[in-house]
Amino acid sequence: SFLCISNPSIGLAPSQVNDDYCDCPDGSDEPGTSACSYLSPLSPSSPSDIGIENINTTLALPGFYCKNKGHRPSYVPFLAVNDGVCDYDLCCDGSDEWERVGGTSCPDRCKETGKEWKKRDEQRLKALGASGRKREELVVEAQRLKEEVEDQIKALETQVEASRVSIRQLETTLRELERKEGGKVVKSTGTGNPAAVLAGLAKERIEELREALINVRSQRDSGRARIQELETILSTFKQDYNPNFNDEGVKRTVRSWEEYAARDRSSEAGDAAHDRDLDEITKPDHETGAINWAEWEKSEESDVELLYKFEEYLPKSVRDWVDQKLRDLRVVLVENGILAASSASGPGSESQAVIDARASLKAAQDTLNGQVDQLKSHQEDLKKDFGPEDVFRALKGKCISKDSGEYIYELCWLDRTTQKSKKGGSHTGMGNFVGIDTITVDDEVPPDGKGIGSGERMALRYENGQHCWNGPARSTLVVLGCAENDEIWRVVEAEKCVYKMEVGTPAACAAGGNESGNGKGGIKDEL
């Protein structure tokens, strides 16, 4: 007798197997017919179920079993059995149409189908092996790049610390120079006599005006030379051009030149006299004798000058000692508010040593700020998600494109996705990279193998692209499949301005070359 698979307590006669009548609650007695295709957990009990407890009505078989000798065995849905259609994609031996309904004949094609499938499978396995090797190369490159970033971080940390030490030293040096500068006894020009001070200021101002006048005159002479050169060119052009040549632009230029040349230039006659006046004005005062600055700058010796003269009679060692003590005393008096700071200690009258020290400090601070910015950038880079084993670090910034007929689509790894019309125009941003995700897909793989298949797959999310007219900002979901080379397989607009891009890349392969969903394994091929 035949025992139902899920309900072995039910026994049937051999004649009841494949008799086109469903006797077992699980349909296991009709593997070769569609009699049990209606069964489901909601099916009512059959007469044979009465009095039997714990009946399992779940279908024991997924469908009609095709041996497909020479190829891969598979199951055909029960509803497709003896329906008058040869389902060669699932049942290449034609056994699903054993009743020959309506005279249907389905010859066995498993030998040819198996041969072709085996050939494609060998190519697929070869490509998967190459993909796995390329992924290993990407992982090695990614690790190298990561180590470079880590080395740069260590070097920058050392440089930052050294820069901070240097800045502290420069700050100390600057403070010391400013302190010494504030304690100097400064000998100013024209001190003591207001007229001498005013004369000194007037002399400096006149010298500035004289230099400015000389510069303006030089620029004027240069401009005159250029005008003279242009006038010569236009005059020659008027003499040599052909009046019979019908070119309105040429004729208009000639007429304009004639009008320009006919203008009154009487004002230029006085230029020679004007230049002589300028020559006299720009001469130094000591040559013209107009002002005797030395007479105005004379003043009685001040107490500071007397002090300097007093020091001249002392030996150098004593003079240096007295000078240093006077400086220290003045610094103490200034710091305690007893004396006012020297007027020469302002920003406009600092010594060259103080100016150089402040410039060195600012340069060091700028260098430190640049080093800190680089350090932060590298540290943030290490924290970013570059996928399993940091594999996408090796692809970052590289771009691939696909010509889809009307548009050219471009994917830049971990950067952006763009669309450009072949009719012209600028690039349209389809999204900027925001992160790596894992999604579940359920697609069939085409015969060429360029498909994402089914299961968990890695996906790159690109968002905040250019806004659609009267719509959202563009975004792209890049779903990755295992492939030997980086290639955009297809691009679809799932919703308005929401794109889905299927891309093949070795980075999406598992260690063995299969599809990688979350980096923890791929699909197992039983054959």
C-alpha positions as CSV (number, residue, x, y, z in Angstrom):
1,S,0.0,0.0,0.0
2,F,1.0,3.7,-0.4
3,L,1.2,5.8,2.8
4,C,0.6,9.5,2.6
5,I,3.8,11.4,3.3
6,S,2.6,13.9,5.9
7,N,0.0,11.5,7.2
8,P,1.4,8.0,7.3
9,S,-1.6,6.7,9.2
10,I,-3.5,6.9,5.9
11,G,-2.8,4.0,3.5
12,L,-3.9,3.8,-0.1
13,A,-4.0,1.1,-2.7
14,P,-1.3,1.4,-5.5
15,S,-4.1,2.0,-8.0
16,Q,-5.1,5.2,-6.1
17,V,-1.7,6.8,-6.9
18,N,-1.8,9.2,-9.8
19,D,-5.4,8.3,-10.5
20,D,-6.3,12.0,-10.9
21,Y,-8.2,12.0,-7.6
22,C,-6.8,13.6,-4.4
23,D,-6.9,10.9,-1.6
24,C,-4.1,12.2,0.7
25,P,-4.8,15.4,2.7
26,D,-1.3,16.5,1.8
27,G,-1.6,15.6,-2.0
28,S,1.3,13.3,-1.9
29,D,-0.6,10.5,-3.8
30,E,-0.9,12.7,-6.9
31,P,2.6,13.9,-7.8
32,G,1.9,13.3,-11.5
33,T,-1.5,15.0,-11.8
34,S,-3.0,18.4,-10.9
35,A,-5.8,16.7,-8.8
36,C,-4.4,18.1,-5.5
37,S,-3.5,21.6,-6.7
38,Y,-6.5,23.1,-4.9
39,L,-5.3,22.0,-1.4
40,S,-4.5,24.7,1.1
41,P,-4.7,24.9,4.9
42,L,-8.2,26.3,4.5
43,S,-9.5,23.3,2.4
44,P,-12.4,21.4,4.0
45,S,-11.9,17.9,5.2
46,S,-12.3,15.1,2.7
47,P,-14.4,12.0,3.6
48,S,-11.2,10.0,4.3
49,D,-10.2,12.6,7.0
50,I,-13.3,11.9,9.1
51,G,-12.3,10.3,12.5
52,I,-8.6,11.0,12.0
53,E,-7.0,13.5,14.4
54,N,-4.1,15.9,13.6
55,I,-4.5,15.9,9.8
56,N,-1.7,17.7,8.0
57,T,-3.2,19.3,4.9
58,T,0.0,21.2,3.9
59,L,1.1,20.2,0.4
60,A,3.9,17.7,0.7
61,L,5.3,18.4,-2.8
62,P,5.9,21.8,-4.3
63,G,4.6,20.6,-7.7
64,F,5.0,18.0,-10.3
65,Y,8.5,16.5,-10.3
66,C,10.4,16.4,-13.6
67,K,13.5,14.3,-13.6
68,N,14.9,16.2,-16.6
69,K,17.6,13.6,-17.2
70,G,20.7,15.3,-18.7
71,H,19.7,18.6,-17.0
72,R,18.6,19.8,-13.6
73,P,15.5,18.3,-12.0
74,S,12.7,20.7,-11.1
75,Y,9.1,21.0,-10.0
76,V,6.3,22.3,-12.3
77,P,3.2,23.8,-10.6
78,F,0.4,21.3,-10.5
79,L,-1.9,23.6,-12.5
80,A,0.6,23.4,-15.4
81,V,0.4,19.6,-15.6
82,N,-1.5,18.3,-18.6
83,D,-2.6,21.8,-19.6
84,G,-1.7,21.3,-23.2
85,V,1.4,23.5,-23.0
86,C,5.0,22.3,-23.1
87,D,6.8,24.0,-20.1
88,Y,10.3,23.4,-21.3
89,D,11.8,26.1,-19.1
90,L,10.9,23.9,-16.1
91,C,10.3,20.5,-17.5
92,C,12.6,19.9,-20.5
93,D,11.8,16.2,-20.7
94,G,8.1,17.0,-21.5
95,S,6.9,14.6,-18.7
96,D,4.4,17.2,-17.4
97,E,2.2,16.5,-20.5
98,W,2.0,12.8,-20.1
99,E,-1.7,12.6,-21.0
100,R,-1.1,14.4,-24.3
101,V,-4.1,16.5,-23.8
102,G,-5.5,17.7,-27.2
103,G,-2.7,15.7,-29.0
104,T,0.0,17.8,-27.3
105,S,3.4,16.2,-27.8
106,C,6.4,17.4,-25.8
107,P,9.6,15.7,-27.0
108,D,12.5,15.4,-24.6
109,R,14.9,18.3,-25.0
110,C,17.0,17.9,-21.9
111,K,20.1,16.9,-23.7
112,E,20.3,20.1,-25.7
113,T,19.1,22.2,-22.8
114,G,21.5,20.6,-20.4
115,K,24.4,21.1,-22.7
116,E,23.7,24.8,-23.2
117,W,23.0,25.3,-19.5
118,K,26.3,23.6,-18.6
119,K,28.2,25.9,-21.0
120,R,26.6,29.0,-19.5
121,D,27.1,27.6,-16.0
122,E,30.8,27.1,-16.6
123,Q,31.1,30.7,-17.9
124,R,29.2,31.9,-14.8
125,L,31.4,30.0,-12.4
126,K,34.5,31.2,-14.3
127,A,33.2,34.8,-14.0
128,L,32.4,34.3,-10.3
129,G,35.9,33.1,-9.7
130,A,37.4,36.1,-11.5
131,S,35.0,38.3,-9.5
132,G,36.2,36.8,-6.3
133,R,39.8,37.4,-7.2
134,K,39.1,41.0,-8.2
135,R,37.3,41.6,-4.9
136,E,40.3,40.3,-3.0
137,E,42.4,42.8,-4.9
138,L,40.0,45.6,-4.0
139,V,40.1,44.5,-0.3
140,V,43.9,44.6,-0.4
141,E,43.9,48.1,-2.0
142,A,41.3,49.3,0.5
143,Q,43.4,48.1,3.4
144,R,46.4,49.9,1.9
145,L,44.5,53.1,1.6
146,K,43.2,52.8,5.1
147,E,46.7,52.2,6.4
148,E,47.8,55.4,4.5
149,V,45.1,57.4,6.3
150,E,46.2,55.9,9.7
151,D,49.8,56.8,9.0
152,Q,48.8,60.3,7.9
153,I,46.8,60.7,11.2
154,K,49.8,59.7,13.2
155,A,52.1,62.1,11.3
156,L,49.6,64.9,11.7
157,E,49.2,64.3,15.4
158,T,53.0,64.6,15.8
159,Q,53.0,67.8,13.6
160,V,50.1,69.3,15.5
161,E,51.9,68.8,18.8
162,A,55.1,70.2,17.5
163,S,53.3,73.2,16.1
164,R,51.6,73.9,19.4
165,V,55.0,73.8,21.2
166,S,56.5,76.1,18.6
167,I,53.5,78.5,19.0
168,R,54.0,78.6,22.8
169,Q,57.7,79.4,22.2
170,L,56.8,82.1,19.7
171,E,54.2,83.6,22.0
172,T,56.8,83.8,24.8
173,T,59.3,85.4,22.4
174,L,56.8,88.0,21.2
175,R,55.7,88.9,24.8
176,E,59.4,89.3,25.8
177,L,60.1,91.5,22.8
178,E,57.0,93.6,23.4
179,R,58.0,94.0,27.0
180,K,61.5,95.1,26.1
181,E,60.0,97.4,23.4
182,G,57.8,99.1,26.0
183,G,60.8,99.8,28.2
184,K,62.9,101.5,25.5
185,V,64.0,105.1,25.9
186,V,63.2,106.2,22.4
187,K,64.9,109.1,20.7
188,S,62.3,110.6,18.4
189,T,63.1,113.1,15.7
190,G,62.0,116.7,16.5
191,T,61.3,116.2,20.2
192,G,61.1,119.1,22.5
193,N,60.3,121.8,19.8
194,P,56.8,121.8,18.3
195,A,58.0,123.7,15.2
196,A,60.6,121.0,14.6
197,V,58.0,118.2,15.0
198,L,55.7,120.0,12.6
199,A,58.5,120.6,10.1
200,G,59.4,116.9,10.2
201,L,55.9,115.9,9.5
202,A,55.5,118.5,6.7
203,K,58.7,117.3,5.1
204,E,57.6,113.6,5.0
205,R,54.2,114.7,3.6
206,I,55.8,116.7,0.8
207,E,58.1,113.9,-0.1
208,E,55.1,111.5,-0.4
209,L,53.2,114.0,-2.6
210,R,56.4,114.5,-4.8
211,E,56.6,110.7,-5.3
212,A,52.9,110.4,-6.1
213,L,53.3,113.2,-8.7
214,I,56.2,111.5,-10.3
215,N,54.3,108.3,-10.6
216,V,51.2,110.0,-12.1
217,R,53.4,111.8,-14.6
218,S,55.0,108.5,-15.6
219,Q,51.6,106.9,-16.1
220,R,50.5,109.9,-18.2
221,D,53.6,109.7,-20.5
222,S,52.9,105.9,-20.9
223,G,49.3,106.6,-21.9
224,R,50.4,109.3,-24.4
225,A,52.8,106.9,-26.0
226,R,50.0,104.3,-26.5
227,I,47.6,106.9,-27.9
228,Q,50.3,108.0,-30.4
229,E,50.9,104.4,-31.4
230,L,47.1,103.9,-32.0
231,E,46.9,107.1,-34.0
232,T,49.7,106.0,-36.2
233,I,48.0,102.6,-36.8
234,L,44.6,104.3,-37.7
235,S,46.3,106.9,-39.9
236,T,48.1,104.2,-41.9
237,F,44.8,102.2,-42.1
238,K,43.0,105.2,-43.6
239,Q,45.7,105.7,-46.2
240,D,45.9,102.0,-47.3
241,Y,42.2,100.9,-47.2
242,N,40.2,100.3,-50.4
243,P,37.3,102.8,-50.6
244,N,35.6,100.5,-53.1
245,F,35.4,97.6,-50.6
246,N,31.9,97.5,-49.3
247,D,32.4,96.9,-45.6
248,E,30.3,99.1,-43.3
249,G,32.5,98.4,-40.4
250,V,35.7,99.6,-42.2
251,K,33.9,102.7,-43.5
252,R,32.5,103.5,-40.1
253,T,36.0,103.2,-38.6
254,V,37.6,105.5,-41.2
255,R,34.8,108.2,-40.7
256,S,35.4,108.0,-36.9
257,W,39.1,108.5,-37.4
258,E,38.6,111.5,-39.7
259,E,36.3,113.1,-37.1
260,Y,38.8,112.4,-34.3
261,A,41.7,113.8,-36.4
262,A,39.8,117.0,-37.2
263,R,39.2,118.0,-33.6
264,D,40.9,121.1,-32.1
265,R,44.2,120.1,-30.3
266,S,45.2,123.6,-29.3
267,S,45.2,122.4,-25.7
268,E,48.2,120.3,-26.4
269,A,50.3,123.3,-27.2
270,G,50.9,124.1,-23.6
271,D,52.1,120.7,-22.6
272,A,55.8,121.6,-22.9
273,A,55.4,124.5,-20.4
274,H,53.4,122.3,-18.1
275,D,56.1,119.7,-18.2
276,R,58.7,122.3,-17.3
277,D,56.6,123.3,-14.3
278,L,56.4,119.7,-13.3
279,D,60.1,119.3,-13.5
280,E,60.6,122.2,-11.1
281,I,58.0,120.8,-8.7
282,T,59.4,117.3,-8.6
283,K,63.0,118.5,-7.8
284,P,64.1,117.8,-4.3
285,D,64.0,120.8,-1.9
286,H,67.7,120.8,-1.3
287,E,68.3,121.4,-5.1
288,T,65.8,124.2,-5.4
289,G,66.5,125.8,-2.1
290,A,62.8,126.6,-1.6
291,I,62.7,125.3,1.9
292,N,65.7,124.8,4.3
293,W,64.4,121.9,6.3
294,A,67.6,121.7,8.3
295,E,67.0,125.1,9.8
296,W,63.4,124.2,10.9
297,E,64.4,120.8,12.3
298,K,67.0,122.2,14.6
299,S,66.0,122.0,18.3
300,E,67.6,122.2,21.6
301,E,69.0,119.0,23.0
302,S,66.4,117.2,25.1
303,D,67.1,115.3,28.3
304,V,67.0,112.1,26.4
305,E,69.7,113.3,24.0
306,L,71.8,114.4,27.0
307,L,71.4,110.9,28.4
308,Y,72.6,109.4,25.2
309,K,75.6,111.7,25.2
310,F,76.3,110.8,28.8
311,E,76.4,107.1,27.9
312,E,79.0,107.9,25.2
313,Y,81.6,108.6,27.8
314,L,81.1,105.3,29.6
315,P,83.0,102.0,28.8
316,K,81.0,99.6,26.6
317,S,80.5,97.1,29.4
318,V,79.3,99.8,31.8
319,R,77.2,101.4,29.1
320,D,75.4,98.1,28.3
321,W,74.8,97.5,32.0
322,V,73.3,101.0,32.6
323,D,71.2,100.6,29.4
324,Q,69.7,97.3,30.5
325,K,69.0,98.6,34.1
326,L,67.2,101.6,32.7
327,R,65.1,99.4,30.4
328,D,64.2,97.1,33.3
329,L,63.3,100.0,35.5
330,R,61.1,101.6,32.8
331,V,59.3,98.3,32.2
332,V,58.5,98.0,35.9
333,L,57.3,101.6,36.1
334,V,55.1,101.1,32.9
335,E,53.7,97.8,34.2
336,N,52.7,99.4,37.5
337,G,51.1,102.4,35.9
338,I,53.6,104.9,37.1
339,L,54.8,105.8,33.6
340,A,52.9,105.8,30.4
341,A,54.0,103.4,27.7
342,S,56.3,104.7,25.1
343,S,54.5,106.3,22.1
344,A,56.8,104.4,19.8
345,S,55.3,101.1,21.0
346,G,52.1,101.4,19.0
347,P,51.3,99.2,16.0
348,G,52.6,101.7,13.5
349,S,56.0,102.2,15.1
350,E,57.0,98.7,16.2
351,S,60.6,97.5,15.8
352,Q,61.4,95.1,13.0
353,A,62.1,92.4,15.6
354,V,58.5,92.7,17.0
355,I,57.0,92.7,13.5
356,D,59.0,89.6,12.5
357,A,58.0,87.8,15.7
358,R,54.3,88.6,15.2
359,A,54.5,87.5,11.6
360,S,56.2,84.2,12.6
361,L,53.5,83.6,15.2
362,K,50.7,84.2,12.8
363,A,52.3,81.9,10.2
364,A,52.7,79.1,12.8
365,Q,49.1,79.6,13.9
366,D,47.9,79.3,10.2
367,T,50.0,76.2,9.8
368,L,48.5,74.6,12.9
369,N,44.9,75.4,11.8
370,G,45.6,73.7,8.5
371,Q,47.1,70.6,10.2
372,V,44.1,70.4,12.6
373,D,41.6,70.6,9.7
374,Q,43.5,67.8,7.8
375,L,43.6,65.7,11.0
376,K,39.8,66.0,11.5
377,S,39.2,65.2,7.9
378,H,41.2,62.0,8.1
379,Q,39.7,61.0,11.4
380,E,36.2,61.4,10.0
381,D,37.3,59.3,7.0
382,L,38.2,56.4,9.2
383,K,34.8,56.5,10.9
384,K,32.9,56.3,7.6
385,D,31.2,53.1,6.5
386,F,32.9,51.7,3.4
387,G,31.1,48.4,3.4
388,P,32.4,44.9,4.3
389,E,36.2,45.0,4.8
390,D,36.2,48.6,3.7
391,V,36.0,47.4,0.1
392,F,34.4,50.5,-1.3
393,R,37.3,52.6,-0.1
394,A,39.2,51.3,-3.1
395,L,36.4,52.5,-5.5
396,K,35.7,55.9,-3.9
397,G,35.7,58.7,-6.5
398,K,35.8,56.4,-9.5
399,C,33.0,56.7,-12.0
400,I,31.2,54.4,-14.4
401,S,28.5,55.3,-17.0
402,K,25.8,53.7,-19.2
403,D,24.4,54.9,-22.5
404,S,20.6,54.2,-22.3
405,G,19.7,55.7,-25.7
406,E,18.2,59.1,-24.7
407,Y,20.3,59.7,-21.6
408,I,23.8,58.9,-20.3
409,Y,23.8,57.8,-16.6
410,E,26.8,58.1,-14.5
411,L,27.6,56.6,-11.1
412,C,30.5,57.9,-9.0
413,W,31.2,55.5,-6.1
414,L,30.3,57.1,-2.7
415,D,30.0,60.5,-4.4
416,R,27.0,61.2,-6.7
417,T,24.8,59.9,-9.5
418,T,24.0,62.1,-12.6
419,Q,21.9,62.0,-15.8
420,K,22.8,63.9,-19.0
421,S,20.6,64.2,-22.0
422,K,22.3,63.2,-25.3
423,K,20.5,66.2,-26.9
424,G,22.7,68.6,-24.9
425,G,22.5,70.5,-21.7
426,S,24.1,70.2,-18.3
427,H,24.3,67.3,-16.0
428,T,21.2,66.6,-13.7
429,G,22.1,65.5,-10.2
430,M,20.2,62.4,-9.3
431,G,21.5,62.3,-5.7
432,N,24.5,62.5,-3.4
433,F,25.8,59.6,-1.5
434,V,24.4,59.2,2.1
435,G,25.1,55.6,3.1
436,I,25.3,51.9,2.5
437,D,22.2,49.7,3.2
438,T,21.0,46.2,2.8
439,I,17.7,45.4,1.1
440,T,15.8,42.2,0.1
441,V,15.1,41.7,-3.6
442,D,13.2,39.1,-5.6
443,D,14.2,39.3,-9.3
444,E,15.0,36.7,-11.9
445,V,18.5,36.7,-13.3
446,P,18.5,37.0,-17.1
447,P,20.4,34.4,-19.2
448,D,23.5,36.7,-19.5
449,G,23.7,36.8,-15.7
450,K,23.5,40.6,-15.5
451,G,20.9,40.8,-12.7
452,I,20.6,41.2,-9.0
453,G,18.7,37.9,-8.5
454,S,16.9,37.3,-5.2
455,G,17.9,37.6,-1.5
456,E,19.7,40.2,0.5
457,R,21.8,42.7,-1.5
458,M,23.9,45.6,-0.6
459,A,22.5,49.0,-1.8
460,L,24.0,52.5,-1.9
461,R,21.6,55.4,-1.2
462,Y,22.0,58.7,-3.1
463,E,19.6,61.4,-2.0
464,N,19.1,65.2,-2.1
465,G,19.7,65.5,-5.9
466,Q,18.3,68.3,-8.1
467,H,14.6,69.1,-7.5
468,C,12.1,67.9,-10.1
469,W,9.7,70.4,-11.5
470,N,6.7,70.3,-9.2
471,G,8.2,67.2,-7.6
472,P,10.6,66.0,-4.9
473,A,14.4,66.1,-4.9
474,R,15.9,63.4,-7.1
475,S,17.2,60.2,-5.4
476,T,18.7,57.0,-6.5
477,L,18.9,53.5,-5.0
478,V,21.9,51.6,-6.4
479,V,21.4,47.9,-5.9
480,L,24.5,45.9,-6.3
481,G,25.1,42.5,-7.8
482,C,28.2,40.3,-8.1
483,A,30.0,40.8,-11.4
484,E,33.5,40.6,-12.8
485,N,33.7,44.3,-13.8
486,D,32.0,47.5,-12.6
487,E,29.0,48.0,-14.9
488,I,25.6,49.7,-14.8
489,W,23.1,47.1,-15.9
490,R,19.9,49.0,-16.0
491,V,18.3,52.2,-14.7
492,V,14.5,52.6,-14.1
493,E,12.5,55.4,-12.7
494,A,10.4,53.6,-10.1
495,E,8.5,56.7,-9.1
496,K,8.7,60.3,-10.2
497,C,12.3,61.4,-9.8
498,V,13.0,58.3,-7.7
499,Y,15.5,56.0,-9.6
500,K,16.6,52.5,-9.2
501,M,20.0,51.6,-10.6
502,E,21.2,47.9,-10.9
503,V,25.0,47.7,-10.9
504,G,27.4,44.8,-11.1
505,T,30.7,45.1,-9.3
506,P,33.3,42.7,-7.7
507,A,32.8,44.7,-4.5
508,A,29.4,43.1,-4.1
509,C,30.7,39.5,-4.2
510,A,31.3,37.4,-1.2
511,A,34.7,35.9,-0.5
512,G,33.9,32.9,-2.7
513,G,32.6,35.0,-5.6
514,N,28.8,34.7,-4.9
515,E,26.4,37.5,-4.2
516,S,27.0,39.3,-0.9
517,G,24.1,40.8,0.9
518,N,25.4,41.9,4.2
519,G,29.0,40.7,4.1
520,K,28.1,37.5,6.1
521,G,27.7,35.1,3.2
522,G,26.0,34.5,-0.1
523,I,23.7,32.1,-1.9
524,K,24.8,28.4,-1.8
525,D,24.7,26.6,-5.1
526,E,23.8,23.0,-4.3
527,L,25.1,21.8,-7.8
